[in-house]
Amino acid sequence: MLKLLTKALTKIKESCHPAKTVRGGTNQKRLLKNPLFYFALVSVVLFWGMCASCGNSAGAGNLNGNHVAFFNSFFSKSGGLNGDNLFFSKASAIALETPDLKIIQNNTVGGISAPSIVSGKTLGDVFGGTIQDKKNVADYTVQPGDTLQSIADAYGISVNTLLWANSLTSSSVIKVGQSLIILPTDGVLHVVKSGDTVSGIAQTYKSQVNDIISYNDLATPDVYIGDILIVPGGTMPKAKVATPIINNNQVPLASNYFIFPTQGRITQGLHYYNAIDVANSCGTSVYAAASGKVQRAVYNNAWNAGMGNYVTILHPNGTATYYGHLSNVFVKPGDPVTQSDRIGLIGNTGNVVGATGCHLHFQVIGATNPLAKYPVGTKIHY
């Protein structure tokens, strides 16, 4: 740096008197009066200061010659950048969905798209689970050495709760690989049927109406056929047999009664509640599997027992279908739908952490799930 400064000053000196030599301090005085001297001096000092500052910053940040730090990784596509980056890049950013037209209150057309850019899975991976997870029903696969008591103890529930949820008795023998439903609290799992009311359910299982409403996040005491309720603190009447959960094929159906509710790849086999997961990109259309009437159409981007936005449809034969984790919902309660009507879009709302990302949770209440015959990994399409 001193060599650069000396060289610059020498050039200024020569420019002032290219062919004349002046003795003593006369030349120095003329040099100090030259404005170019000060410009060069200030420029060199500033340049030296910037270099020193960059060196200190690099050392403090543990950066080497192959790493560059950016405040915004949208500009970090050059070679040699840091591999770990908490920000989105152009390559990894989630593409916004194309808005869909929807008729609102029969007099307005609006464009609707998913409001979230960051997926629920991403947020869950970063921040971890929340207290909402404590209301989730879990699927557990029996491991070697497991007993009903050890499983109940591990989840902090009673053995009776475990037996009732899985239609088992105290004499039942569980096998390795068997799938069990684990309730998040002591109580009973109840599937609403025709004529059921919250007060009647509370009376049957010796629970409290307000407890049922609160625990299941019901906006009103109204319940619909196919609704799945957790009755906290409830006990199964001795004369009542628990309703089978997975093999609940009470209504025989023709093979073509249900169509595929969407296209994609099956990523999870039968699990709570008689459901199959079908994964595809967010924004993929979801269709009514059969004709019927919309019972619930929830589009509030809330947790909703882990299902996020969802739709339930009651069909004429008494069965019901459930479509969970939607990004958009195109129907409202009371709407009649015809088989293949588009009712929403695949999303990642609710509890998709550790699951399959953007996917449809499709369950059937009262009949065999038509997707259950396909093994995991199967691609379904029209």
N, C-alpha and C positions, 0 to 999 in steps of 0.2 A: 504493500500500500504506500509506503514511503517513497519507493522508487517511482510509482505513478505520479505522486504529488510533485516530486523533484522534476520529473520530465515535463509535467504540465507547466510548472513555473518557468522552466528553461525556455519552453516554446513561447510563452508570453513575453519573456525578456528579449528573445531574439526578434519577435515581431515588432517590438517597440523600437529597437535600434539594430537593424539587420547588418549594417556595415560600419558602425561606429562604436568605439570603445570609450567608455567614460570612467574616470578614476573615482576612487573613494565612494562616498555614499550618494553621489548624484544619481547614478543609475538606479539605486535602490529606492530613492524617493520617487523617481518617475514611475518605477514599477508599482509602488504602493498606490499611486494616484490613478493607475489604469484600472477601470471597472472590470475588465476581463479577468484580472487577477482574483478579485473577490468572487466572481461567478465560478471560476474554476475551483477555488478553494472550498466554497460552500458545497459544490457538487460532489467533490471527492469525499468530503467529510460525511455528507448524507449517505453516499453510496457505501462507505465503510461501515456506517452505523447500521444500515439495513442488512448487510451481510452478517455482521456480528449478531444481530437480533435473530436472524433466521437460524444461525448455528445453535444459539442457545435454546430456541424453541424446539428444534429437532432433537436436541439432546434431552430436553425435559420430557418430550413425548415419546421417547424411545423409538424414534423413526430412523431408518437408515436410508441409504441412497436409493433403495428400490421401493420405497413406500411414499405415498403422497396422501395427505389428509385433506378432505373436503368437508365443508359443512353440509352440503347437499349432494347425495350420491347420484342425483340425476346427471351430474357432470363427471361421474367417476367411471367412465367406460374406457379410459385409456389404460394401457398396460402397466403392470406393476402396482396396482392399487391394493389397499388392504382387503383381505378376504372376508373378514368379519365386519358386517355393516348392519346396524339396526334400522337404517332407513331403506325405503323402497328405491329400487333402481328402475330404469325403463324396462329392463328385461323381466324383472320380478314383480313389478307392480300389477295388481289385480285389475283387469280391464273392466271398465264400467259397462253395465248392461245397457242394451238398447232399450229405450223406454217403450212400453206397451200402451196402446190406447185402451182406455176403459171408460165406460159410460157411468157417470156419477149422478145418482138421483134422477135418472131417466131424462135429463135435460142438458147435461154438460159432458163434453169429451175431454179427458185429461190424459196426459202421458205419465206413466208410473214406472219407476225402476227401483231396484233395491237401494235403500238409503245408505247402506254400509259399504265401506271400501275395505276395511280390515275385517277378515273373517273371524268368526267366533273361535275357530281352532287356533288362529294366531294369538288372539287375546288370551285364550286359555293357557297356551304354552308359555306366554310371557308372564302372566300374572297368577297363574295357578287357579285352582278351584275356588268356589265361593260357598257360602252357607246354603245357596240354592241346591248344591249337589246333595245335601242331606235329605232332600225330598225325592231324589231319584230312585226308582226301582232298579235294582241291579240284576244282571244275569250272571250266575256263578256256575262254573263247570267243576264237578266233583273231582277231587284229586285223591291219589292213593293215601290211605290212612284217615280220610275224612269220616266223620260221623255227623249225624244230625245235630248232636249237642255241640260238637266243636265248631261247626259252621255257624250255628246260632250264636255261640259265644263270640266268634270272630266279628260278627256284624252287630252285636249288642242287642239282639232281639230274642224273644222266647222261642223255644222249640215248637210250641203250638202255632205261633205266627208263621214259622217256616213250613209246618205241615199244612196249614190251611191254604197258604198261597200256592202250594204245589199239589193240592188234592191228594195228600198223603195221610197215612195213619201212623200211629205209634209203632205199629208192627211192620211198616214199610222198610224195605232194604234199598239203600241207594247204591249205585254202581259208578265206578270210575268213568268219567266222560259224560255222565248224566248232567243235563242242564237244569238248574234250579232258579226259581225267582226269589229274590231277596227283597222284602219290603224295608223301607227306610225307618220304620217304627213299629212297635207292637200294634197289632190290629188285624183287620181283615180286608181283603181285596174283594170288591163287589162290582160286578158288571150290571149296569142298569138295564132292566127289561121293561116291557110294556106294563104300565100301571104303577111303577115304582115312584116314590116320592122321597125326599130327603128325610122327612119326619118318619116315614115308614121304615126306611133303611136304618135310621138311628134306633128305632124301637126294636127292630129285629136283632141287631147286634149289640144292644145295650150301650149305645154311645150317645153323644150329644149332637144335636142339630148344628149348633154353632161351630163345634169342633170339626165336623165334616165339611161345612162350607169354608171355613178358614183354611184347613189343611189342604184342600183341593183347589184353593184360589177361585172359588165360584163367585161370579159377579152377582148372581141371584140364586135363590133356592131351586130354580128350575133345573131339572136334569132331563136327559134325552136317552132314548134307547141306544145302547152301545157305549154310553159313557162309562169310563172305568174310574172308580172311586176308591180311595184308601179310607177306611173307617178307623181312625186312630183310637186305640184303646178298646176296640170292639172285640167281642168273643163270638165264636161260631156256635150257634144253637146245636144241641146234641142231635136233634132230629133233622138237621139240615146238612146236606152233603155239599162240600165245596165245589164250585163250578170249575171244571177243567179249564186250564188256561191255554195251552198250546193246541191240544187235540180237541178243540171246541167245534167239531164239525156236526152240529146238531141238524143243520139244514142241508140235504143233498142238493147239489147244483149240477146243471149241465156244464160240460167242459168249456162251452163258449159263453157262459153267463157273464163272466168278467173278462175284460180285455186288459192288456198291459196298461198300467196307469202312466207309464213313461218308457223311455228308451234308455239303455245304459248297461252297466255291468253289476251283477249281483255281488255285493261285497260282504253281506252278513246273512246267514241263514236264520231259521226261525228263532226268535227271541221275544222278549216281552214287548207287546202282548200279541202273540200270533202274528208277528211282523216279519217282513223281509226288507232289507235295505238295498236300494238300487242307486248306484253312483253315476253321476254325469256332471258336466260342467254347470256351474250356477247359471240360471236363466233358461235351462232346458224346460220345455213345456210339460205340464202335468195334466192328465185328462181324467175325467170321471170313468171309473172302471165299469160302471153300470148305471142305468138310469135311476133316478131317485129324487130325494128332496134334501137340500142342504140343511143340516141341523146347526152346526157351528162353523163359523168362518172367522177365525181369529187372526187379525193383522195388526198387532201392536208391538212387534219386535221385542216382546218380553220373554221371560224364561219359559213360562207355561209348562211346568213339570219336565223341562228339558226338550220339549217338542218345538219351541219357538212358534212361528206362525203355522197354523194348521187349519184343515178343513175336515169335517165329518159329514158323511152322506148316509141317509137312511134309505134302504132299497125296499121295493114293494113286498119282497118275501120275508121281511123282518131282519135281514142282515144289515150290517153297517160297515162302511169302510172309512179308514182314517189316513190322512195324508199329512205328514209332519215335516218340519224343517224347511218350509217354503220361504222364498224370498219375496214373492208377491202373491196376492190372493185376488181372484177376479170374480168371486161370487159373494153373496151375503146370505145370512140365515133366512130360510124360507124359500129360496130360489129353487125352482124345479130344474133339474139338469137331465140331459139325455146322454146316453153312453157316448163317450169320445168328446164331450164338451170340454174345452180347456178351462180348468178351474184355478190354475196357478202356475208358478215357476219353481223349479228346484232351487233351494238355497242352502244356507249353512247356519240358520238361526237356531237358537236353543242349544242343546247339549250335543255338539258334534266333536268336542275335544277328545282326541284319542280314538275317534271312530273313523269315518271314511270321508271327511271333508264334505264337499257339496254332495248331498244325496237326498233321496226321498225315503222316508220311513213309511212304508205302506202296510197297514194291518187290516185284518178282516175280523169282525166280531160276529160270531154265530155261524160260521162256515169255515171250510178249509181255505187257506190262503192259496190262490192259484199259482203263486210264484214259488211255493214251497217245494215243488217237484224238481226245480232246477238247482244244480249244485252251485256253490259259491264260485265265482269266476265266470259264470255263464253270461254272455252278452245277449240281451233281449232287444228286439226291434220289431217294427211293424212290417 
